[in-house]
């Protein structure tokens, strides 16, 4: 504590308040108001979003439109709830007497920011709990579906027991097939349907793992197709090329969808962080506005002069 002397020799001691500058009542009140508005607007947005989705073809909005609409709505929810919560926090606090104007402004903005932080933490925890519950329900449904098709999967597993499943076994089986390919593949292919199907599957799986299928494998596939279907060699090779192109197109489509999902997630994360920063600023500014309006309205007590 610093002590100064006046010109007349008197001692001047700074006045320190015994009360904390933090008023938790208005903070909790503003946070509760922000949480309530957030939940109401989220439910309203969910209802409006469901009207944009339809199981019928051609009657549902695109995924891009749904994503953009949801992001914009989340920004609106954040800003409206932050503004209301901050304003309520500023208006509910008591007047700080004998406090400098700059200090009052700082305290108001700090109260608004803390109120916004509490509301954000609660809503984030609520959403995380809801998503966890939904994920658990989805996993339970998937488990039930897996049990329902257990017998079919067991039969399929028995049929493919002789084929390799791990990447190392798959590679070994593929090269073993390449070593033991008969010279007369057209004559040997119809002899064992299961063996031919397994070998074709291993060739396709190895091609998917390597990113391409060698020309000798394509020629061998065409020979097997010709032997199994009775098509001429040229038509069998054309069928193989068509199927391989469809596989490549499906792989490209999957990669494109994954890239679009990555971009959407990145955009959502950046937009969400920017929205939170703006929401914090709005809450602090609204609290300062509410506090200033609170201080402007003073109650005066009139006493008679003695």
N, C-alpha and C positions, 0 to 999 in steps of 0.2 A: 504494500500500500504506500503510495507516494503522498507526502505531506508538503505543503507549500506555505509560505509566509506572505501575508498581505502587507501593504504599505504602512498600515497603522500598527504593525506588530502582531496582528491576530493570526492564529493558526487555522488554515483551510484544509479540511479533511474530505476526501472524496466520499460520496454517498453510494453505498453498495446495497442493493436490494437483497433481502433475505429469501425471496421467492425465486424459484427456477424460471428461466425464460421459456421453458418448454411447458406447454399446456396440452396435456394428453386428451382431455375431454373433447375439444374441438377436432383434434386429429382423428380420434376414433370415430367421431360423428361424421366427418367428411369422408373417411375411408368406407364407412358403412353405406353412405349415400352413393358413393362411386361404385361399390360392389353391387348394390341393388340395381342401379341403372345398367351396369354392364350385363348382368344376368338377364334382365328384361330384354335388352337389345339383342343379346345373343340368341335368345329363344325366338324373338321376332325375325331375326336374320335366318335362323334355321327353317322357320315356317315359310318364309319367302323363297329360300333356296330350294325347298322341296317342290315348290310349284314349278321350278325350272327343270326338274328332272322327271322323266317319264320312261317307263319300260317299253313303250311303243316306239317303233322305229320312226325317225323323222320328227318326233314331237318333243324331243329333249334338246336343251341347249348344249353347245359344244363344251368340251372340257376346258378349253382356253377361256371361254366366256364365263363359265362357272368359277374358275380360279381367279380371274380378274375381279369379278363381282364380289367374291368372298374377301379378297384382300382389301378392296375399297371399303366394304362394310366393316371390317375389323378396324380400319383406320378411323372411320366415323365413330365407332363404338368407343375406341380409346380416347378420342378427343372430347366427345360429349361427356363421358363419365369423368374424365380428368377435370374438365371445366367445372362441372357441378360439384364434385368432391372438394376441389380447391376453394371454390366460392363459399361453400358451406363452412369449411374450416375457418376461413377468414372472418366470416360474419359471426360465428359462434364464440370466438375468443373474447375474453374480457379486455377492457382498455388498459394499456400499459401506461401508468401515470409517470410523469417525470422521466420519460425515455425519449431520446433524440429521434427525430423523424427518420433518419437513415437506419437507425437500429430497429425501429418499428417495421420498416419496409423489409429489412433482412429477416426478421423473425417471421413475418407473414409468409414470405416466399419459402423459408425453411419449413414452416408448418405445412404449407401446401405440398411441398415436395415429399415430406415424410408421409403425409396422408396418401399421396399417390403411390408411394412405394409399398405401403401396407396393403392397399387395395390390389395392386399388381401382383404381389406375392400370393395373396389369398386366391385370386382368380387363376393364376398360373397353377397353384396346387390343386384347385378344383378341377381344372381342365385336365391336368396330368392324371388325377385319380379317375376321372371319367374315361379317358382314353385307355388307361390300364384295365378298367373293368370291361370295356368293349373288346380289348385285345384278348382278355381271358375268356370272354364269352365266345369269341371267334375261334380261339384255340380249342375250346371244348366242343364246338360244333364240328371243327375239322377232325377232332379225335373220334367223334361219333360216326362221322362219315367214313373214316378210315376203318373203324371196326365193322361198319356195314358191308364194306367191300373186301373184308379180310379174306373170305373164302376165295373170291376171284383172284386176289393178289397172290394167295398161296398157290393156286393152280398155275398162275402165270410164272411164279417163281420156280415151281417144280419143272415147268417146261423149259425154263432158261437156266436151270441149275448148271448145265455143262458149260455155259458161256461165262466169260470173265466179267466182273463188276467193277473192281478197282481200276484206277488209271494204269497202274503197272501191269496188272493182269490183262487189261484190254490191249495194251501195246504188245505184250508178249503173244497173245492169241492172234492178233492181226498179222504179225510177222511169221507166226507158225503157219497160218493159212497161206501166206504168200509162198512159203517154202514148199508146201504140200499141194499146191494147186495142180490138178491133173492137166495133162496136155490136151486131152479131149474133154474140155469143160462142157461142151454142148451135150455130149453123151452121158457125162457123169452127173450133171445137175439134176435131171429128173429122178435120179435113183433115190435120193434122200431129201425130202422136202424140208424137214426141220433143219438139217445141216446146211442146206443152201440158204434158207432164211436167216439162220444165225450168222453165216459168213457174210451175207450182204449187210446185215445190221452192223457187224463189226467194221466193215469197210466204211460205212456211212459215219459211224461214231468216230473212227480214226480220222476221217476227213474233216469232221466238225472240230475235232481237237487240234488238228494241224492247220486248219484254215483253208485247205484245198485238197482235192482228190487227184492223185497222179493219173496220167493218161493210161498207164497199163491197168490200173484199177477200173477206170471207166470202160476200157475195152473188155475186161473180165466181167464187169456188171452187165454190159450189153450182151455178152455171150450167154450168161445165165438167164437173162430176161428172154432172149430169143429161144433158149431151150425150154423154158417153163411156159411161155405163151404161144410159141409157134410162129412168132413174127419173123420177118426177114431181118438180117443183121442190121441193115440201115435203119429200119423202123425201130428196132430195139435200141440202137444207139441214140436215135432221136428221143425216144421215151426216157432214156437215162438222162440225157441232157436237159430235158424238160423238168424232170423231177429234181435234179440237182439245182437248176435255176430257181425252182420254187423254194428249195431249202435255203439258198443264198438270199432270196427275197425276204423270207421269214426272218433270217438272221439280221438282215439290214433293218427290217421293220422293228425288231426287238431292240436293236441298238439305238435306233432313232427315238423310240418311245422312252428308253432309259435316259437318253440325252435330254429329251424334253422334260422329263421328270426332274432331272438334275437342275436344269435351268429354272424350272418353276420353283423348286425348293430353294435355290439360291436367291431368286427374286423375292420370294416370300420372306426369307430370313432377313435380307437387307431392308425390305420395306417394313417388316415388323420392328426391327431395331430403330429405324428412323421414326416410325410411328411412336414408339415408346419414348424416345428422346423428346419429340414434339409434345407428347402427352405430359411429360414431366414439366416442360416449360409452361404449358397451358395451365397446369394445376398450380404452379407457383405464381403465375401472373394472376390467375383468378383469385387465389388466396390474398394477394396484395390488394386487388380491387375490392374484395369483400371486406378486408380489414380497414381500408381507407373509408369505405362507406359506413362501416360500423363506428369509426371515430368521429365522423362528421355529425352523427346524430347523438348529441349530448343531452343528458337529463340535468336540468338546473334546479336547485333547491332554493326557493325564495324565503329568506328570513327577515323578519322585521328588525329595523335598526333600533338598538337600545339607546 
